[in-house]
C-alpha cells in the first residue's frame, strides 16, 4: 500500500545514462502503449462523449441541479489545480518556481473557466467556454497520458481537468446559462490572439534560456514526497 501511495502521489528525479538527475516529475514506467494503442485512451474518449450527451439531456430537464453541479465542479477544478501547481513549485517540479503560473491554453482555462462560472461573467463566456472545449477536445484526442502503465494522481487529475473543460460548458449550455452565437465568434479569435501572445511571451522571454527537459531513461529514481 505504501509503495502504491508513493507511486500515485510521489514525484521522482530520474537519472539518464550519464547520471544527470532531471527535475522532479511523477512516477513513470514506460509500460503504456500510447495514444490510439492503449485501450484506456478509447475508454476516456468514449466516456467523455457519453457524459457530454447524457449530462446535456439530464440537465436540460433539471436546470437548477445543473447550475449547482457546474458550481461544484468549477470550485473543485480551481482548488485542486491551484494546490497542485503550488506543490509543484515548492518541490522544484517547475523551473523556476513561478513557471507554475498558468501560461498556456489548458492551464489557463483550468483557472479562468472556474472564475467565469463562479462569478457568472457572461460577457466572456463565449470565448472562454469555446477555448476550453477546444483545449479539452484536442488533449483528449491526443491522449498524452498513456505512455505509462501506472496512472498517477497527476495523470488522473489532468484527465479529469481536461474532461471538465468540455463538460462544464456543455452543462452550462443545457441550463441556458450560456449560448453559442456565431455572430460573436470574433471574440474567440481575439481571445486566441491574446493567449498566443501570452504563451509566446512565456516561451521567448520569460523562460527562453531555461532548460526544463528531463532525462528520459528512468534507470534510477528518487522519491521526492508529495
C-alpha positions as CSV (number, residue, x, y, z in Angstrom):
1,X,0.0,0.0,0.0
2,X,2.8,2.4,0.9
3,X,4.5,1.7,-2.4
4,X,1.2,2.4,-4.3
5,X,0.8,5.7,-2.5
6,X,4.4,6.7,-3.3
7,X,3.9,5.9,-7.0
8,X,0.4,7.5,-7.1
9,X,1.3,10.8,-5.4
10,X,5.0,10.9,-5.5
11,X,7.5,12.9,-7.6
12,X,10.8,11.4,-8.6
13,X,14.0,12.5,-10.1
14,X,15.2,10.3,-12.9
15,X,18.8,9.7,-13.9
16,X,19.9,9.4,-17.5
17,X,22.8,7.3,-18.8
18,X,25.3,9.9,-17.7
19,X,24.0,10.1,-14.2
20,X,22.4,13.5,-14.6
21,X,19.3,14.0,-12.5
22,X,16.2,15.7,-14.0
23,X,13.7,17.9,-12.3
24,X,11.1,16.1,-10.1
25,X,8.3,14.5,-12.1
26,X,5.5,12.0,-11.5
27,X,6.3,8.3,-11.5
28,X,6.7,6.7,-14.9
29,X,7.3,3.1,-16.0
30,X,7.1,3.4,-19.8
31,X,4.7,0.5,-20.0
32,X,1.8,2.2,-21.6
33,X,1.0,1.7,-25.3
34,X,0.4,5.4,-26.0
35,X,-2.5,7.2,-27.8
36,X,-4.7,5.1,-30.0
37,X,-2.9,1.9,-29.0
38,X,-3.9,1.9,-25.3
39,X,-7.5,0.8,-24.7
40,X,-7.7,3.3,-21.8
41,X,-7.4,6.1,-24.4
42,X,-10.5,4.9,-26.2
43,X,-12.4,4.4,-22.9
44,X,-11.6,8.0,-22.0
45,X,-12.7,9.4,-25.3
46,X,-16.0,7.5,-25.4
47,X,-16.7,8.2,-21.7
48,X,-16.4,12.0,-22.4
49,X,-18.7,11.7,-25.4
50,X,-21.2,9.6,-23.4
51,X,-21.1,12.1,-20.5
52,X,-21.4,15.1,-22.8
53,X,-24.6,13.7,-24.3
54,X,-26.0,12.3,-21.1
55,X,-25.4,15.3,-18.9
56,X,-26.8,17.7,-21.6
57,X,-30.0,15.7,-21.7
58,X,-30.2,15.3,-17.9
59,X,-29.6,19.0,-17.0
60,X,-31.8,20.2,-19.9
61,X,-34.6,18.8,-17.7
62,X,-33.1,19.7,-14.3
63,X,-31.6,23.2,-14.8
64,X,-31.3,24.1,-11.1
65,X,-29.4,20.9,-10.4
66,X,-27.2,21.6,-13.4
67,X,-26.3,25.0,-12.1
68,X,-25.3,23.6,-8.7
69,X,-23.3,20.8,-10.3
70,X,-21.4,23.2,-12.5
71,X,-20.6,25.4,-9.5
72,X,-19.3,22.4,-7.5
73,X,-17.2,21.1,-10.4
74,X,-15.7,24.6,-11.1
75,X,-14.7,25.0,-7.5
76,X,-13.2,21.5,-7.4
77,X,-11.2,22.2,-10.6
78,X,-9.8,25.5,-9.4
79,X,-8.9,24.3,-5.9
80,X,-7.2,21.1,-7.0
81,X,-5.3,22.7,-9.9
82,X,-4.2,25.6,-7.6
83,X,-2.9,23.2,-4.9
84,X,-1.2,21.0,-7.5
85,X,0.6,24.0,-9.0
86,X,1.7,25.3,-5.6
87,X,3.1,21.9,-4.7
88,X,4.9,21.6,-8.0
89,X,6.5,25.0,-7.4
90,X,7.6,24.1,-3.9
91,X,9.2,20.7,-4.7
92,X,11.0,22.1,-7.8
93,X,8.9,20.4,-10.5
94,X,8.6,23.9,-12.1
95,X,11.9,25.7,-13.0
96,X,11.8,28.4,-12.0
97,X,9.1,28.0,-9.4
98,X,6.9,30.8,-10.9
99,X,6.7,28.7,-14.1
100,X,3.8,27.1,-12.2
101,X,1.8,30.2,-13.0
102,X,-0.6,29.4,-16.0
103,X,0.8,30.4,-19.4
104,X,-0.7,28.0,-21.9
105,X,-4.2,27.3,-23.1
106,X,-5.4,24.4,-21.0
107,X,-3.7,25.5,-17.8
108,X,-5.1,29.0,-18.3
109,X,-8.6,27.7,-18.9
110,X,-8.4,25.4,-15.8
111,X,-8.2,28.6,-13.8
112,X,-10.2,31.1,-15.9
113,X,-13.1,28.8,-16.6
114,X,-14.0,28.3,-12.9
115,X,-13.7,32.1,-12.3
116,X,-16.2,32.7,-15.1
117,X,-18.6,30.1,-13.7
118,X,-18.5,31.2,-10.1
119,X,-18.9,34.9,-10.9
120,X,-21.1,34.3,-13.9
121,X,-19.1,36.6,-16.2
122,X,-21.5,36.5,-19.1
123,X,-19.5,38.9,-21.4
124,X,-16.6,36.5,-21.7
125,X,-18.4,33.1,-21.5
126,X,-18.4,32.7,-25.3
127,X,-14.6,32.9,-25.8
128,X,-13.6,31.2,-22.6
129,X,-16.1,28.3,-23.0
130,X,-15.2,27.8,-26.7
131,X,-11.5,27.8,-26.0
132,X,-12.0,25.4,-23.0
133,X,-13.8,23.0,-25.2
134,X,-11.2,23.3,-27.9
135,X,-8.3,22.7,-25.4
136,X,-10.1,19.8,-23.8
137,X,-11.0,18.0,-27.0
138,X,-7.5,18.3,-28.5
139,X,-5.9,16.9,-25.4
140,X,-8.4,14.1,-25.1
141,X,-7.9,13.2,-28.7
142,X,-4.1,13.3,-28.4
143,X,-4.2,11.0,-25.4
144,X,-0.9,12.2,-23.9
145,X,-1.5,10.3,-20.5
146,X,-1.0,6.7,-21.7
147,X,2.8,6.3,-22.1
148,X,2.8,4.6,-18.7
149,X,1.0,1.6,-17.4
150,X,0.5,3.1,-14.0
151,X,-1.7,6.1,-13.9
152,X,-0.6,8.6,-11.2
153,X,-2.6,11.3,-9.4
154,X,-1.0,13.8,-11.8
155,X,-2.3,11.9,-14.8
156,X,-5.8,11.3,-13.4
157,X,-6.0,14.9,-12.3
158,X,-5.0,16.1,-15.8
159,X,-7.5,13.7,-17.4
160,X,-10.4,14.9,-15.2
161,X,-9.5,18.6,-15.6
162,X,-9.4,18.3,-19.4
163,X,-12.7,16.4,-19.3
164,X,-14.3,19.1,-17.2
165,X,-13.1,21.8,-19.7
166,X,-15.5,20.1,-22.1
167,X,-18.3,19.1,-19.8
168,X,-18.8,22.3,-17.8
169,X,-19.6,24.4,-20.9
170,X,-21.9,21.7,-22.2
171,X,-23.8,21.6,-18.9
172,X,-24.0,25.4,-18.9
173,X,-25.4,25.2,-22.5
174,X,-28.1,22.8,-21.2
175,X,-29.1,25.1,-18.4
176,X,-29.3,28.1,-20.7
177,X,-26.5,29.9,-18.8
178,X,-24.5,30.0,-22.0
179,X,-25.3,30.4,-25.6
180,X,-23.1,29.8,-28.6
181,X,-23.6,32.6,-31.1
182,X,-21.8,32.6,-34.4
183,X,-22.2,36.4,-34.7
184,X,-19.9,36.8,-31.7
185,X,-17.3,34.3,-32.8
186,X,-14.9,37.2,-33.3
187,X,-14.5,37.2,-29.6
188,X,-13.0,33.7,-29.8
189,X,-10.3,34.9,-32.3
190,X,-9.4,37.9,-30.2
191,X,-9.0,35.6,-27.1
192,X,-6.8,33.2,-29.2
193,X,-4.6,36.0,-30.2
194,X,-4.2,37.2,-26.6
195,X,-3.4,33.7,-25.4
196,X,-0.9,33.2,-28.2
197,X,0.9,36.4,-27.3
198,X,0.9,35.5,-23.6
199,X,2.3,32.0,-24.4
200,X,4.9,33.5,-26.8
201,X,5.9,35.9,-24.1
202,X,6.5,33.0,-21.7
203,X,8.4,30.8,-24.2
204,X,10.5,33.5,-25.8
205,X,11.1,36.0,-23.0
206,X,10.4,34.6,-19.5
207,X,11.8,31.1,-20.0
208,X,13.9,31.4,-23.2
209,X,17.2,30.2,-21.6
210,X,15.8,27.9,-19.0
211,X,16.5,24.2,-19.5
212,X,13.4,22.2,-18.3
213,X,13.8,18.9,-20.2
214,X,14.3,15.8,-18.1
215,X,16.2,12.6,-18.7
216,X,14.0,10.0,-20.5
217,X,15.6,6.8,-19.2
218,X,14.4,6.1,-15.6
219,X,17.4,4.0,-14.6
220,X,17.3,5.3,-11.0
221,X,14.6,7.1,-9.3
222,X,14.5,9.0,-6.0
223,X,11.2,9.6,-4.2
224,X,10.6,13.3,-3.6
225,X,7.5,13.2,-1.5
226,X,4.1,15.0,-2.0
